[in-house]
Amino acid sequence: MRSSRPLESQTNSSLPFMKFTPLPFSLLLTILFPLSASADKVRNVLLIVSDDLKASALGCYGNSICATPNLDRLAARGMVFERAYCQGTWCAPSRASFMHGRYHGKGGQNMGSFFRSQGLHSARVGKIYHMRVPGDIIAGTDGEDIPSSWDEKFNTRGHEAHTPGDYACLNLNLFTREQEGRQSTAMPHRMFVSVKADGKGSDQPDWEAAEKTVALLRKHREKPFFLATGFVRPHYPHVAPASYFEKYPFANLPLPPVPEDDWKDIPKAGLSKSTSEKTGIAKWPDNQRRMWSAYYATVTFMDAQLGKILDELDRLKLTDSTAIVFISDHGYHLGEHQFWQKSNLHEEVTRVPLIISVPGLEPGRTRSLAELVDVYPTLCSLLNLPVPDTVQGKDLSPVLGDPSATVRRAALSLQGGDHGLRSDQWAYLRYRGGGEELYDMKNDPGQFTNLAKDPSHQPQRKAMAGLLQECLRDLK
């Protein structure tokens, strides 16, 4: 662990007779400015984006059920941000925000375009900006991609719900191997679809994404590159080879605890539009467990594809010159509060994985608050590039060098005109209609007791409301 004492206080005053040989200037700079020295090693960037992945599903974030050995491997050599938050609570706004480094996504030069202008070869594989899943995956189309971001781009394809195998639509309690009648693009029950796919997964978009990424690493290893790879899992439909489902027998999986009166102190605006009762899955507790099994299966399958990329980085000896960033666009509800899916300001949706591996920097874990808009300026810093004036995120480099450092007082999430703010201890949610939620995250991490109207917590509510106003002023 790096000492926090001033350098001069670390000499041994009991040995005044000792003579010290002056250090070479370059070595002295390395000691005094370790992050700068490490940044000199960063030539390339690999950005890997998962889809609908909640941080709490990963082994490196404390999950003891879901197997994510390759993410755990990346975490062991990187900095794990335990409290990172998305700015948009569904795919399109979140992805636009982190690619532009701006809360609302619009304006300024996007990350890919900027890195191109600085001499890096920029390439995309799969979903980085918003794509409809499954629609754009089935069609192999660009979605809301921004062409200026890339020198080359590659869309991944798959049959999605129509993948041969054991199909289920779990909120309707339907199970079949037939192709006819499967829920797919724009159909109302597609969010509860899973397929235990035949074969080993070579027909899956994430398999294709990994293979193409490996090919691009080989092709461009001699030049500085920015390579952005987007996996679509665990976004619905939850499709993975059947062997991955077998790792998670549904009967063994616990459901999240939900108090009977959980909604009594949640404002109407804070209730998800997708609840157990509305969707029909409330009738099928075992199918709720099957949803967890399917989610975990697709997470582990995605993790296996990540492993291929990490292996190739090591084989090509690119790990020593490449900053690797792993994120998800947002989290996901799987029955917490009887909520399902996303587009909600509660913790399971807003908290995301963020792992940054930088050659030459010590790995670690940090509880420093971070936002996805911080990725863009941090990568600029690691590449020794200026940060464009339009970027609103903060450089996380101080935290990469010292896990106890902080760069922001709170993390902001946006849902239409509603706002969520996460500080060290408090989560504050405020809605356009005037409703509020306040949670003590140290004593109530599940967000079961809304303290916004509790007389004894009005100082905290007012402080968080004031801090939110400060954050919103900074967006203008």
N, C-alpha and C positions, 0 to 999 in steps of 0.2 A: 504493500500500500504506500502510495506516495505521501511523504511527510508534508504537513501543512506549516511547519516552522519555516521562518526565513532562512535562506541559504547560509547567511553568515553565522547564525546561531547553532548550526550543526557541526562546526569545528570543535575540536576537543581543547578547551581552554587549559586543561591540566598538562598539555604538552606544548608549551610555548617555544621550546627549542627546536621543534620539528620545522623543516623547510618544505614547502609544497611547490612542486613543479607546476608552472603555469599551464593551464589547459589550452589546447588549440582552440582557436576562435570558433570553428565549426562545431566542435564537440561541446563547447560551452553553450552555443545556441541550441543544440539538441537537448541539453539538460534544462535550460531555462525555458525553452519553448518546444516541449515535446510534441504538441499537436502540429506545429508548423513543420517540424522535421518529418512527421508521419505524412502530412499532406504532400510533401515533396515526392513521396512514393506513389501517390495516387495518380494514375494515368487514365484509368478507365472507371466507368460506373456501370454496375448491373443493378437495375431496379426491378424487383419482382413484386407483383401485385396479385393478391388473392381476392376472391369475390365473396362477400357475405360472411367473412370469417371472423367470428368472435374471439377475442383474446383468451377468454376463459376455456376455450376448447383445446388449448395447446399444452403439451407437457412442460415446455419451458415457462409457461404461465401458471403452472400449478395443477393442471388437470392430470389425474392419476389413472384415467381410463383410456383416453384417446392416445394412440401411438403416433408420435410425430418425431421419429429419430433424426431426420435430416434437419428439421427446424431446430431441434434441440442441439444438433451439431453446430449449426450456424450461430445459435445463441451462445454456445460455449466459447466461441471465438469473437463475439461481437458485444456490443452494448445493448442490453435489453431494457427498453423503456416500459416500465410496468404501468405507467399512467399516461398513455398516449390517446388522443381523442380525434375523431373525425370532425370535419366542419359541415359536411352535408350528410344527412342520415339515409340517403339512398344513392344508387350508383352514380347517376349523371352529375349532380351537384358536387359530390365528394371528389370525383375524379377530375372534374374541371378545376376544383379549388386547389388540389395538390399539384396539378400540372402547371398551374399559373402562379402558385404561391399566394393566392388571393382568396379571401373568404367566400366571395360570391362567384369566383371563377373567371369572370370576364375582365378583359383589359390587360394590357402589357404583353410582353413576349413570353410565350409558353416555354417550358423547360427544354423540350426537345429542340425547338427553334433556336433558343439561346445557345445551347451547347453546340449546335451546328455552326452558329456564327463564330464560335470560339475554336473551331478546328476539329471538333470531335465528330466521328461518324455516328449518326443517330439512326437506330433501327428499332422497329416495333415488331413484337410477336404476340398475337392474340389481343386480348381486351385490355386496353389502357384507358382511353376515353370510353364513354358509355357505349355499350352495345346491348341490344335486346338479347337476353338469354331466356328462351332458346332461339328466338327468331333469327338473329344475325348469325348465330353459330350454325344453324341448319343451312342457311343460305350462303354462308361464307362471305358476308358483306361487311362494310366498314363501320356501320353504326354512325356515331357522332364523332368519328375520328377527325383530327385537324391535320391535313396533309403537310403543312409547313413544319410539323414537328420532326419529320423523318426523311432520311435519305432513302430508306427502303422500309417496306412494311409487309407483313405476312398475316393473313387471317387464318384462324384455325376453324376446323369444321367438325361436326359430329351429328349423329342421328338423334341425340338427346332422348326424349321420351320414347322415341321409336327405335331405340337401340334394341336388338334382339336380346331377350332375357325375361326374367320374372318381373312384370310390371305391377305396381301398386299405386292406387290413388287413395291415400290413407284416410282422408276426411270423409270419403264416401265408402270406405271399407271394401274397395274393389281390388281384386287380385286376378291377374290373367297373364298368359303368354301371347295372347292374340294381339295383332297390331291394330285392329279396328277399335275405334272408340277411345283411344288414348288421349289424355289431356295434353295439349301442346300450346304453341304460340297464341297468346291473347285469350286463352280459355280460362274460365273462372277458378278452376280447381288445380291448375298446374303447379301451384306452390307446394302441394302435398304429394307430389309424384316422386316415386323412386323406381329405379330399375336395377335389379341384380343382373348385371350384364353377362352374357356368354363371352367366353374368351378371356384374354389376358389384359385387354385394355388398349390395344394398339389402334383401335378405331375411335378413341376418345380424344377430344380437343386438347386436353392437358398433356396427354402423351405426345401429340403432334407438336405442341408448344415446346416441350422439353427437347424433342429431337431437332427442331428448327433452331432453337437457341444454341444447342451444342454445335450445329453446323456453322452458325454465324460466329461463334467464338473462335472456331478453327479458321474461318475465312478472314477475320479482321484482327487477329491477335497481334499483328505487327503495327497496328495504328491505334491511336487513342479512340475509344468508342464510348458511346452512351447506348446501352442495350436495355430496352424495357420489355419485360416479358409479363404477360397477363394470363394467369390461370383463371378458369371460369368456375372451378369448384372451390368451396362447397355450395355455390349458387344452385338453386333448383333448376331443373329436375335433378334429384340426387342419384346420379348414374355412376356406377363403378363396377368393376368385375365382382362377381358373386363372392369370390374368396375374401374380399375386403369386408363384406357384410358379415361373413362368418366369424370375423374377429370380435364382433360386437353382438352377441345374442341378445335380442331385445328384452327378454324376460329378466335379464340380469341388470338392466340399466335403471337407475333411479330417476324419478321425475323431480323437477325442482319444487321445493316446498312453496305452497301458496296459502296464506291464511284465508279463512273463510270470508272475512270482511275486508279483504285486501283493497278493494276499490272505494271504500267508504270515504277515504280522505284524498282521493285522486280527483282533480277537476275533470269535468267531462272532456275538455280539450286534451287532457293527458292520457286518455284511454286509447288504446290501439284500435284501428279500424279493422284489424284482423284478430279476433278473439276466439277462444275455444268454442264458445257457444255459437257465434256467428258463422264460423266455418264448418261446424258440425263435428269436429274432432273430439269435442267434449264427451261424446257418446262412446268413444273408443279409447280407453286408457292404454291398452296395449299398443294401439296404433300411435299414440303419442310417444311411447317407448320406441316403436319402429322408426319414428321420425329422428330420434336421437341416434339410433343405429345407422340409419342412412346418412345422416350428417357426418357422424364420425367416420363412416366408411369412405365418404368422398374426401374428407380432410386427409385421411391417411393415404389415399390414392394420390391426391395432389402432392403430399409430402414426398412420396416416392419419386414423383417426376422432378421435384426440386433436387432430390439427391443426385439425379443424373447430371444436372447442371453443375452442382458443387463438385462432383467428381471430375468433370471435364475441366473446370477451372483449375483444380489442383493438378491434373495431368498435364495441362498446357503451361503450368507454372504462372498462371495469371493471377492467382490469389495474392501474390506479393505486390501487385500493382493495381488492384481493382477494389474499389469501395463497393460493398454489397449492401443494399437496402431491401428489406422485406417489410411489406405493409399489407393491410387489407383496406378496402374502401370504407367499410363500416362493419359493425357487428350484426347480431341477429338474435331475435327472440325465438326460443323453442319451448314456449309454455310458461316462462317466468311471468308472474302476474296474470297467467292465462292469456298472454299476448303471444302473437306469432309474427314472424318476419321483421321488418325494419320500419323506417319512416316514423321514428319515435325517439324522444329525447332521454329515455332512461338508460342506465349504465350499460346494459347488455348490448345496446345498439351503438352508443357513442364511443365506447372504449374499444380500441383496436390494437393489434400487435404492431410493434415497431422495433425492428432489430437492425442495427447499423454495424457492419463489420468493416474496420479500417485497418489496412496493413500497418503494422508497427505500433498500434495502440493496444493497451491492455484491455482484455474483455472485462465485463462487469454487468452489474444491474443498477438501475437508477429509479428512484421514485420522483425524479424531477418531472414536472408536468410538461407535456409536449403536444403539439398539434401537427396534423398532416401537412399543413401549409409550411411547416418548418423544414420539410425535406428539401425543397428547392434551394433555399439559401444555405443550408448545411452542405449540400453537394457543391455549390459554388465555392464555399470556403475550402472544402477538401481538395478541390481542383485548383486552388489559388486563383480563382476567377472573381471579378467584381460581381456584386449582387445587383441586379437591375433595380432601379428606383421604384418600379411598380410592385415589387414583391412585398407582401405584408407579413410574411412569416418571419420567424427569428432563427438565427444561426444556433444550432445545438452543439457546435464544436466545444464550447466550454464544458459541457456535460460529458462529451466523449473523452475529454482529458481528465475529468474529475466527476465521478458519479454523484457527489454531494452538491455540486454546483446547481444553480437554478437560473433559468433565463426568462421565466414568466410566472406571474402570480396566479394565473388561472387559465383554463382551457375552455374555449368557446365552441359550441355546436349550434347549428342553425337548422330549423325545420319550418320552411315557409316564413311566416312572420313571428314564429315562436323561437325561444332561445333557451339554451341550456348552458350553465356555467359550472365548471368543476374547479374548486380550489383544493388546497391541501386536505381540508377536513370536510368541506361542504359541497353538496350538489344542489344547485338552485335552478329551477325550471320556471320560466314565466311565459304565459300564453297571451295572445292578442286580446282575448276576452277578459283578461284581468286575473285569471286563475294562476296560482303559484304552487310550487312544491319546494320543500327544503328538507334535505336529508343529511343526517350526521353520518358520514361515510366511514368513520372509525368505529362507531358503535352499531351502525345499521347498514352494512354494505349491500344488503339485499333490497334496500329502499322500500321498507314496509311501513314506516311511520313518518308521515308527512308532518313536519313541524312548522309549516309556514304560518299557521294560525295559532300556534301555541304561544301564549303570552310570555313565557319564560325565554323564548327564542327569538323575540322580535329584534334584539340587537344584531343577532347573526343574520336574520332575514334582511334587515335594512342595509347591513354592510355588504351582503352579496348583491342586493339590488343596486347599490351604488357602484360596486365594482363592475357589474354588468353594463351599467350606463357608460362607465369609462371605456370599457372594451368596445362598445358599439360606436362611441364617438371616434375611436381610432380607425374605424372602418371607412369613414367618410373621406 
